Amino acid sequence: MSYGLEIRTTNGNIAFTTDDNLMTYYGQGTFVITNNSSTSPSVTVSGLLNNSLFHVYVVDNSYGQNVLGVVTKANGSFTFQRQTSSGSAYTTGTMTYFYTVIKTS
């Protein structure tokens, strides 16, 4: 599925388009990082490729807030390492995270 925006004038001419920036949805779901661990298990996403066109967005599933961390992509999967604001591994508490994967063109 692709998403974009196109605005036309009253005579039908294109005034604005995001045609060059369309996104394709690849999947969403949740994963858990357990207490005393900073890295998620490998999360499988069919079609995911390890290149700059694919983007993995991760938020805290409890509050819907952005979280600090690093996504490491591989073909067909990714891992997420949660971090503190100083960039250290964050290992306190078991937390559930929500992810969405898209591809831009």
WOVENMO-V757709 format. One record per residue. PHI is phi in whole degrees, -180 to 180 (999 if undefined). PSI is psi in whole degrees, 0 to 359 (* if undefined). NEAR is the number of other C-alpha atoms within 12 Angstrom. Layout:
BEGIN
phi	psi	near
PHI	PSI	NEAR
PHI	PSI	NEAR
END
This chain:
BEGIN
phi	psi	near
999	135	12
-114	149	17
-127	147	18
-169	182	18
-137	135	16
-138	127	17
-114	129	15
-115	150	12
-75	172	11
-63	336	8
-92	7	8
95	357	10
-76	146	11
-76	121	14
-94	328	13
-156	140	14
-147	149	16
-108	25	17
-52	324	16
-78	351	14
-122	35	17
-66	150	19
-118	147	21
-117	128	21
-79	131	26
-113	339	27
158	168	25
-153	165	23
170	196	21
-129	159	28
-147	162	27
-121	136	29
-112	124	29
-86	163	20
-54	144	16
70	14	15
-130	147	20
-112	347	28
-117	138	30
-72	161	35
-67	164	21
-63	130	21
-106	119	32
-83	130	26
-135	111	28
-59	128	17
91	349	22
-64	133	30
-119	152	24
-86	74	21
-146	175	19
-75	353	15
-82	341	21
-98	136	30
-129	132	31
-113	120	36
-107	130	33
-124	132	35
-133	159	27
-66	123	25
-68	334	23
-76	320	15
-118	351	13
71	21	15
-93	152	15
-63	149	17
-124	157	27
-88	133	23
170	180	28
-125	128	25
-94	130	30
-115	112	28
-90	149	27
-139	166	23
-65	115	18
91	357	21
-163	172	26
-152	163	33
-126	158	31
-129	128	35
-109	117	30
-77	147	37
-138	162	23
-83	173	16
-64	341	12
-91	0	10
92	4	14
-81	156	16
-63	134	20
-105	117	27
-118	6	20
-88	124	17
85	152	14
-93	127	21
-135	146	26
-102	137	26
-122	149	34
-108	137	28
-129	153	33
-134	138	28
-119	128	33
-131	162	30
-124	130	26
-98	156	25
-115	*	19
END
